Amino acid sequence: MRPSAPNYLKIAEAYGVASIKLQKLEELPAALLTAKASKNPYLIEIDETLIG
């Protein structure tokens, strides 16, 4: 049995860190701009299946 990965979005939320989980790789540029504009820590989760 393979252990599941932690829910990093929930962990970020618990520490007050904004986050997003990408549904499509095409969302990455907008997510990076949002993260940069926030001026605060920002988690971008990219599912490994999106990368190939």
Backbone atoms as SQL, in Angstrom:
CREATE TABLE atoms (id INTEGER PRIMARY KEY, chain TEXT, resi INTEGER, resn TEXT, atom TEXT, x REAL, y REAL, z REAL);
INSERT INTO atoms VALUES
  (1, 'A', 1, 'MET', 'N', 0.833, -1.169, 0.000),
  (2, 'A', 1, 'MET', 'CA', 0.000, 0.000, 0.000),
  (3, 'A', 1, 'MET', 'C', 0.886, 1.244, 0.000),
  (4, 'A', 2, 'ARG', 'N', 0.641, 2.129, -0.947),
  (5, 'A', 2, 'ARG', 'CA', 1.408, 3.358, -1.057),
  (6, 'A', 2, 'ARG', 'C', 0.735, 4.453, -0.234),
  (7, 'A', 3, 'PRO', 'N', 1.476, 5.118, 0.647),
  (8, 'A', 3, 'PRO', 'CA', 0.855, 6.183, 1.444),
  (9, 'A', 3, 'PRO', 'C', 0.473, 7.368, 0.558),
  (10, 'A', 4, 'SER', 'N', -0.594, 8.032, 0.940),
  (11, 'A', 4, 'SER', 'CA', -1.021, 9.192, 0.154),
  (12, 'A', 4, 'SER', 'C', -0.188, 10.409, 0.543),
  (13, 'A', 5, 'ALA', 'N', -0.099, 11.332, -0.378),
  (14, 'A', 5, 'ALA', 'CA', 0.649, 12.567, -0.140),
  (15, 'A', 5, 'ALA', 'C', -0.156, 13.489, 0.765),
  (16, 'A', 6, 'PRO', 'N', 0.528, 14.321, 1.525),
  (17, 'A', 6, 'PRO', 'CA', -0.196, 15.276, 2.365),
  (18, 'A', 6, 'PRO', 'C', -0.968, 16.275, 1.501),
  (19, 'A', 7, 'ASN', 'N', -2.010, 16.826, 2.056),
  (20, 'A', 7, 'ASN', 'CA', -2.782, 17.846, 1.356),
  (21, 'A', 7, 'ASN', 'C', -2.091, 19.187, 1.611),
  (22, 'A', 8, 'TYR', 'N', -1.213, 19.553, 0.702),
  (23, 'A', 8, 'TYR', 'CA', -0.425, 20.768, 0.876),
  (24, 'A', 8, 'TYR', 'C', -1.288, 22.029, 0.858),
  (25, 'A', 9, 'LEU', 'N', -2.395, 21.993, 0.142),
  (26, 'A', 9, 'LEU', 'CA', -3.294, 23.152, 0.123),
  (27, 'A', 9, 'LEU', 'C', -3.880, 23.404, 1.507),
  (28, 'A', 10, 'LYS', 'N', -4.257, 22.341, 2.200),
  (29, 'A', 10, 'LYS', 'CA', -4.801, 22.479, 3.555),
  (30, 'A', 10, 'LYS', 'C', -3.720, 22.935, 4.540),
  (31, 'A', 11, 'ILE', 'N', -2.520, 22.440, 4.348),
  (32, 'A', 11, 'ILE', 'CA', -1.417, 22.867, 5.217),
  (33, 'A', 11, 'ILE', 'C', -1.145, 24.356, 5.003),
  (34, 'A', 12, 'ALA', 'N', -1.101, 24.784, 3.750),
  (35, 'A', 12, 'ALA', 'CA', -0.889, 26.202, 3.450),
  (36, 'A', 12, 'ALA', 'C', -1.994, 27.047, 4.070),
  (37, 'A', 13, 'GLU', 'N', -3.231, 26.600, 3.930),
  (38, 'A', 13, 'GLU', 'CA', -4.370, 27.320, 4.499),
  (39, 'A', 13, 'GLU', 'C', -4.231, 27.464, 6.018),
  (40, 'A', 14, 'ALA', 'N', -3.785, 26.405, 6.670),
  (41, 'A', 14, 'ALA', 'CA', -3.628, 26.432, 8.124),
  (42, 'A', 14, 'ALA', 'C', -2.612, 27.478, 8.571),
  (43, 'A', 15, 'TYR', 'N', -1.646, 27.764, 7.704),
  (44, 'A', 15, 'TYR', 'CA', -0.626, 28.760, 8.025),
  (45, 'A', 15, 'TYR', 'C', -0.922, 30.124, 7.404),
  (46, 'A', 16, 'GLY', 'N', -2.093, 30.278, 6.807),
  (47, 'A', 16, 'GLY', 'CA', -2.463, 31.561, 6.219),
  (48, 'A', 16, 'GLY', 'C', -1.792, 31.858, 4.893),
  (49, 'A', 17, 'VAL', 'N', -1.359, 30.823, 4.211),
  (50, 'A', 17, 'VAL', 'CA', -0.685, 30.982, 2.923),
  (51, 'A', 17, 'VAL', 'C', -1.693, 30.741, 1.800),
  (52, 'A', 18, 'ALA', 'N', -1.780, 31.679, 0.887),
  (53, 'A', 18, 'ALA', 'CA', -2.661, 31.520, -0.266),
  (54, 'A', 18, 'ALA', 'C', -2.128, 30.390, -1.154),
  (55, 'A', 19, 'SER', 'N', -3.042, 29.691, -1.820),
  (56, 'A', 19, 'SER', 'CA', -2.609, 28.574, -2.652),
  (57, 'A', 19, 'SER', 'C', -3.612, 28.313, -3.769),
  (58, 'A', 20, 'ILE', 'N', -3.130, 27.575, -4.762),
  (59, 'A', 20, 'ILE', 'CA', -3.978, 27.162, -5.881),
  (60, 'A', 20, 'ILE', 'C', -3.484, 25.809, -6.376),
  (61, 'A', 21, 'LYS', 'N', -4.419, 24.988, -6.813),
  (62, 'A', 21, 'LYS', 'CA', -4.067, 23.711, -7.450),
  (63, 'A', 21, 'LYS', 'C', -4.450, 23.828, -8.913),
  (64, 'A', 22, 'LEU', 'N', -3.466, 23.659, -9.780),
  (65, 'A', 22, 'LEU', 'CA', -3.724, 23.800, -11.210),
  (66, 'A', 22, 'LEU', 'C', -4.498, 22.611, -11.751),
  (67, 'A', 23, 'GLN', 'N', -5.486, 22.888, -12.564),
  (68, 'A', 23, 'GLN', 'CA', -6.261, 21.849, -13.238),
  (69, 'A', 23, 'GLN', 'C', -5.697, 21.556, -14.626),
  (70, 'A', 24, 'LYS', 'N', -5.031, 22.586, -15.201),
  (71, 'A', 24, 'LYS', 'CA', -4.406, 22.452, -16.519),
  (72, 'A', 24, 'LYS', 'C', -3.065, 23.170, -16.480),
  (73, 'A', 25, 'LEU', 'N', -2.104, 22.665, -17.200),
  (74, 'A', 25, 'LEU', 'CA', -0.781, 23.280, -17.226),
  (75, 'A', 25, 'LEU', 'C', -0.839, 24.694, -17.801),
  (76, 'A', 26, 'GLU', 'N', -1.822, 24.964, -18.623),
  (77, 'A', 26, 'GLU', 'CA', -1.975, 26.288, -19.229),
  (78, 'A', 26, 'GLU', 'C', -2.284, 27.367, -18.183),
  (79, 'A', 27, 'GLU', 'N', -2.694, 26.954, -16.994),
  (80, 'A', 27, 'GLU', 'CA', -2.997, 27.901, -15.917),
  (81, 'A', 27, 'GLU', 'C', -1.744, 28.415, -15.210),
  (82, 'A', 28, 'LEU', 'N', -0.612, 27.800, -15.485),
  (83, 'A', 28, 'LEU', 'CA', 0.612, 28.143, -14.774),
  (84, 'A', 28, 'LEU', 'C', 1.036, 29.605, -14.938),
  (85, 'A', 29, 'PRO', 'N', 1.072, 30.170, -16.141),
  (86, 'A', 29, 'PRO', 'CA', 1.502, 31.577, -16.248),
  (87, 'A', 29, 'PRO', 'C', 0.656, 32.529, -15.392),
  (88, 'A', 30, 'ALA', 'N', -0.649, 32.371, -15.404),
  (89, 'A', 30, 'ALA', 'CA', -1.521, 33.233, -14.603),
  (90, 'A', 30, 'ALA', 'C', -1.282, 33.002, -13.116),
  (91, 'A', 31, 'ALA', 'N', -1.060, 31.761, -12.719),
  (92, 'A', 31, 'ALA', 'CA', -0.807, 31.449, -11.317),
  (93, 'A', 31, 'ALA', 'C', 0.502, 32.078, -10.847),
  (94, 'A', 32, 'LEU', 'N', 1.509, 32.065, -11.692),
  (95, 'A', 32, 'LEU', 'CA', 2.789, 32.683, -11.340),
  (96, 'A', 32, 'LEU', 'C', 2.643, 34.195, -11.187),
  (97, 'A', 33, 'LEU', 'N', 1.882, 34.813, -12.073),
  (98, 'A', 33, 'LEU', 'CA', 1.641, 36.256, -11.962),
  (99, 'A', 33, 'LEU', 'C', 0.883, 36.595, -10.689),
  (100, 'A', 34, 'THR', 'N', -0.102, 35.786, -10.356),
  (101, 'A', 34, 'THR', 'CA', -0.865, 35.990, -9.121),
  (102, 'A', 34, 'THR', 'C', 0.041, 35.854, -7.899),
  (103, 'A', 35, 'ALA', 'N', 0.882, 34.842, -7.906),
  (104, 'A', 35, 'ALA', 'CA', 1.797, 34.613, -6.786),
  (105, 'A', 35, 'ALA', 'C', 2.769, 35.786, -6.628),
  (106, 'A', 36, 'LYS', 'N', 3.305, 36.252, -7.734),
  (107, 'A', 36, 'LYS', 'CA', 4.247, 37.368, -7.682),
  (108, 'A', 36, 'LYS', 'C', 3.565, 38.634, -7.184),
  (109, 'A', 37, 'ALA', 'N', 2.353, 38.883, -7.626),
  (110, 'A', 37, 'ALA', 'CA', 1.620, 40.088, -7.245),
  (111, 'A', 37, 'ALA', 'C', 1.206, 40.068, -5.778),
  (112, 'A', 38, 'SER', 'N', 1.103, 38.895, -5.191),
  (113, 'A', 38, 'SER', 'CA', 0.616, 38.801, -3.816),
  (114, 'A', 38, 'SER', 'C', 1.614, 39.352, -2.800),
  (115, 'A', 39, 'LYS', 'N', 2.897, 39.359, -3.126),
  (116, 'A', 39, 'LYS', 'CA', 3.951, 39.844, -2.222),
  (117, 'A', 39, 'LYS', 'C', 4.031, 39.046, -0.918),
  (118, 'A', 40, 'ASN', 'N', 3.362, 37.917, -0.874),
  (119, 'A', 40, 'ASN', 'CA', 3.358, 37.030, 0.292),
  (120, 'A', 40, 'ASN', 'C', 3.638, 35.611, -0.187),
  (121, 'A', 41, 'PRO', 'N', 3.922, 34.708, 0.741),
  (122, 'A', 41, 'PRO', 'CA', 4.077, 33.308, 0.333),
  (123, 'A', 41, 'PRO', 'C', 2.838, 32.828, -0.422),
  (124, 'A', 42, 'TYR', 'N', 3.045, 32.002, -1.433),
  (125, 'A', 42, 'TYR', 'CA', 1.951, 31.531, -2.274),
  (126, 'A', 42, 'TYR', 'C', 2.320, 30.155, -2.786),
  (127, 'A', 43, 'LEU', 'N', 1.473, 29.181, -2.549),
  (128, 'A', 43, 'LEU', 'CA', 1.726, 27.806, -2.974),
  (129, 'A', 43, 'LEU', 'C', 0.992, 27.509, -4.278),
  (130, 'A', 44, 'ILE', 'N', 1.731, 26.999, -5.241),
  (131, 'A', 44, 'ILE', 'CA', 1.140, 26.547, -6.508),
  (132, 'A', 44, 'ILE', 'C', 1.359, 25.052, -6.581),
  (133, 'A', 45, 'GLU', 'N', 0.264, 24.296, -6.547),
  (134, 'A', 45, 'GLU', 'CA', 0.358, 22.832, -6.628),
  (135, 'A', 45, 'GLU', 'C', 0.130, 22.410, -8.070),
  (136, 'A', 46, 'ILE', 'N', 1.068, 21.633, -8.578),
  (137, 'A', 46, 'ILE', 'CA', 0.966, 21.113, -9.947),
  (138, 'A', 46, 'ILE', 'C', 0.967, 19.593, -9.851),
  (139, 'A', 47, 'ASP', 'N', -0.126, 18.985, -10.244),
  (140, 'A', 47, 'ASP', 'CA', -0.227, 17.529, -10.214),
  (141, 'A', 47, 'ASP', 'C', 0.778, 16.938, -11.209),
  (142, 'A', 48, 'GLU', 'N', 1.473, 15.915, -10.773),
  (143, 'A', 48, 'GLU', 'CA', 2.497, 15.300, -11.637),
  (144, 'A', 48, 'GLU', 'C', 1.926, 14.752, -12.928),
  (145, 'A', 49, 'THR', 'N', 0.647, 14.432, -12.961),
  (146, 'A', 49, 'THR', 'CA', 0.050, 13.914, -14.202),
  (147, 'A', 49, 'THR', 'C', -0.061, 15.004, -15.265),
  (148, 'A', 50, 'LEU', 'N', -0.025, 16.268, -14.874),
  (149, 'A', 50, 'LEU', 'CA', -0.079, 17.358, -15.843),
  (150, 'A', 50, 'LEU', 'C', 1.236, 17.510, -16.594),
  (151, 'A', 51, 'ILE', 'N', 2.317, 17.083, -15.968),
  (152, 'A', 51, 'ILE', 'CA', 3.643, 17.270, -16.553),
  (153, 'A', 51, 'ILE', 'C', 3.969, 16.152, -17.541),
  (154, 'A', 52, 'GLY', 'N', 3.485, 14.977, -17.275),
  (155, 'A', 52, 'GLY', 'CA', 3.667, 13.871, -18.202),
  (156, 'A', 52, 'GLY', 'C', 4.708, 12.953, -17.860);
